[in-house]
Amino acid sequence: PVLALPGMTMAVFAAFVLLMGSMALGEVPQSQDWLVHPFTQETTVVESSVPNATLLTLSNGLVERAFFVQDGAFCTVEYKHMISRQTFFRGISPEANATLDGMPFDIGGCLGQDSTHYEFWNPDVYFSNLTSNPKAFQFKNYTTSKPEALYSFTPGRRFSPDSIIWPPPGLHLAVAFTAPSSAPSYFKDIIVMVHFEMYDGVAALRKWVSIHHEGSVESSPSVEVETLVMEILRSPNYAPERITVIDEDFQPLPSDQQTLPVAQQVARSHPIWFLDPLYDQCCDRELHVPFTSYTVLIVGYPFNIVYGNTTGPGVVVSPGTSWASMSSRCVLHDSDDEERKGLGIKKYIGIVAPALYENPLLLMSTDISGYPAPSTPFRNLVDQSAAAGFEFIVISFGANGFCGLCSYELYNDTWKAWFREEISYAHEKNISVSAYTLMQHNSWGEETPPSEQVLGVDGQRHGVACFATDFHANYRADVIAFILDVGLDGVETDGQYEGAACADNTGDHRHNGLMGSFSAQTDATQQFNVAIKAIGGDQTSADGYVFTGTNKWNHLDTDHFWSLPFWEFTTVSRMYIWDSTRTRVPTAGAILVQDLATTSTACGTGASRMLCFD
């Protein structure tokens, strides 16, 4: 039955219900919608007073995160979307957690919330109880600054909008913590920084941790960071549906965050939402459905299904050096509508990864044969491209006369001189050129020497290069030098680091064994991408490292894709394109005509698959 107020007509009642529903969801008219019109409020950090403490609030008018600060105590006490007015905070947690030289430490956090009632937060009750955890790293101070550019980018380059602001406007809050008195004496030289970065006009927050060793080699030993969690957030039961957590390599998967955190079931390679052991320890457990307890967001270096082990980070921080972690990037949503959530993700990605907006009209070259004479097929393609209005040629994997920047091409001066002339011919026609390389060095171009391959958890070599070796560092440096030498305009990277474990701690492996190889190989990949951007290079890729400069990566990419029957090929293609464009900016992806032109008997012609498309 429906209860209406006396004298209320059904039409009025229906309008009343719609109004109440809109108010409950925090919906706003399109004329005021932050996804439709620029939201111009600047990001700020404001101090205010609460009983016996300071409240530090980081806000941009769309998202707010507030911290309780008192002596050594520092903990999140609010995290909400300002438009929907929904809070994503349910209970206090440390800001981070790390194992240093075998000893686990919370970073910040507070004591004082009733441990039998972590399902609800009441600031009026708990604020006066909050104190620092004496066993945790203690709050020291905080500083603010403007966000720094993640990589080199010039607005307007390669047809990107010249109105882009880079680096993005916003605020970087860096919070310093020092070791507790119970820690070993040499920890006095260790500063743990927790970083928060919020940008103007987007409902998102980036968070990461850095470890700084301020001691000297003579007086202080190195410190090993064995484990690290950058974000611990106790949230209400609706949070997994309204927070999108973006991985460092940004491989978006549909609805992966709603999956229960069971390793065999997750769409991700690792879970992020967990059971809260302190949820509802008292009296009313029967009032809550089981899913509501899976509301602790934990983002760090966990056990990873692909890697087959914990991912460390396993870094060793020496005196006088520092190290920064991967980032937790959370986009907060004001609606359950999947399209609207996708728009929020796109807006954030476009602000922090503007190289995705570079959009030359490109095609692939599958034949540069002819050496040492001028390459007739390549030059014909250049001429046709110029006539048809194309702007960029990528020399493809498997192209005739090309080995993917193998050693012969990287170090043969005669071949490089020839290739330089081919690039110059394209430049004379205003055509830019990049070329493919397989960074894993497995099965195409050349083989990686066994000692430079990953040593798996099973004790076997697996053909894939370990990225954290001197051998691979030299290869990456030589690719950069080759680009500059011959005048290439960029590179197409395939097989960037995808999670292969390496337990080798001998020879030129620089990653502290299995514990450190995930972090070291990820860092090596990202540093290479940043170096490509530093020389103004374009980077198309099979892997989505967009936060370090990838310009495009595939809408669809799996080694088994081409073995599918034609009907399944087309169906899966459409699924890939739909799933990826829901969360990517429009210019971020690519599906290439030549990828569809493989010979197939499945459509009845035995000819190019292109003939099967209407």
C-alpha positions, 0 to 999 in steps of 0.5 A: 500500500502507498501512504499519501497525505490527506487531500493530496492528488495522485499527480501531486503525490507522484511529483512529491515522490520524485522530488524526495527521490531526487533529494535522496540521491543528491541529484541536481539540475543539468544547468548545475551539473558538474559533469556538464559544466565546468566546476570552478571552485578551487581546492583548499585545505582549511583548519578548524577547531574541534574539542581539544584538536584541529580538524584539517579539511581538504576539499574542492567542493565536490569531494571532501576529506577531513582529518583529526589532528592532535599531537601525534594523532592524525586520522581520517574522520570524514570522506564524502561526495559534496553533491550527493551528500553521501559519506564514504567514511564509517570508522577510523583506520590508520592512514597507511601500514608498512612493514619496515625491517620485519616490524609492522607499523601503522602510519598515523591513525587514532585510538578512541572509537568503540571497537564493538561499534565500527559499523557507525561513526558519531563525531559528537561521541568520538571526537573527545575520545580520540588520541594517538596510537603510541605504537604507530608512526606519529604525526609531525607536520604537513605542507601544501603545494601545487600538483606536479606534472606526472610527465612532460606534455604540451597542450595542443600537441598532436591535435590535443586541446590547447585549453588543457591546463598542465599540470592540473590545478589543485592541491597536494597535501603532504603529511609527515610522520616519524617513528614511535619511541618503541621503534629501533633507534636508527628509525629516527632517520626515517620519515614516512610521508602520506600524500593526498592530491585533489584536483579542481573540478573533479570528484576524485582523490589520489593518495600515495606514500613515500619513504625518506631516509635522512640518515648518513651511510656512516651512522644509519643502515638501510631500511627494507620496506617489506609490505605497504598499504597506502589506503585503508578506508572503512566505508558504508555498505554502498561504497563499493558501488560508488567508489571506482579505484583505478589501478596504476596500469589502468586496465578497466574492467566492468563491475569488477569492484562489486565482486566479493573478495575471493581470489578465484572470483575477482575480475581483478588480479587482486581484491580491494574490498575486504571483510572488516573483522571489527564490523558489528562486534556487539549485538545486532549482527542479524540486522545486516546482510553479509555483503555489508561487512565487505566494506574495508577498502585496502589498496597497496602491494597485496598478493597478486594472482598474476604475480603468484605471490605478495608484491612487496614492495620489497624496496631497500631505502638507503641513507640519503635516498627516498622512494615513492609508492604506486598511487591509490586513485579513487573516483567518487560517484554521486549516482549508481548509473553506470554511464554517469559513473563512466563520465566521472572516470573519464573526466578524472582521467582526462585531467591527470592523463592529458596525453590521451587527448593527442589524436593524430590520424594514424595507420600501420605499416606492415612492410618496410622492406628494400634495404639497402635500397629505398623502401618502395612499399614504405614510401608508397604508403607515405605518399598515399597517407599524405594524399589521403590526409593521414598524419602518423604511420606506426611501423607494425609488429611483424612488418616485412624488413623490420625486427622490432628494434632488435639488436641488429637495428639498434646497433647497426650504423649502416641500417640506422643510416638507411632507416634515417633516410626513410624517416626523413622521406616521411617527414618531408611529406609531413608524416610522423613515424613511430616503430614497434618494439616488444619490451618483454623480448619473448618470441619476436625480434630476438630471445632474451639471454636466460640469465636475464629472464624472469625466474618464476616462483616455480624455479623455472625461466619463462622466456620473459625479460626481467625489467629490473636488470642492467640488461633491460635498462640498457635496452630501454636507454638504447631505444631512447637513443635510437629514437633521437638518432634516426628521428622517430616521432615515438614508439609503439610498446608491446609487452610492457611489465604485466606482472611476471614474478622474478625470484632471481637475486643474482647477477645484474638483477636489481630488485631484492629477489621475489619480494622486490621484483613487482615494484622494481619492474613496474617502476622501470616501465613507468620511468621508461614511459616518462623518458619517452615523453621527455623527448616529445615522443608519441607512445601507442601501447598494448598496455594502459600505463596512462599515468606515465604518458601512454597516448593510446592503447588497444580496445582489445588485446589478447593473444588468443583473440585471433583464434576465435570463430568469426562470429565470436571475434566480432561479438567479443570485439564489440564487447571490448569496445563497449567496456573500454569506451565507457571509462576511457576518454574518446581518443584513448583507444584504438582498434586497427583496420589491419587487425581485422584484415586477417585471412579467415575461412570462418565467414565463407570466403577464405579471404580477408575478414574485412570482406565479411563486415557490412 
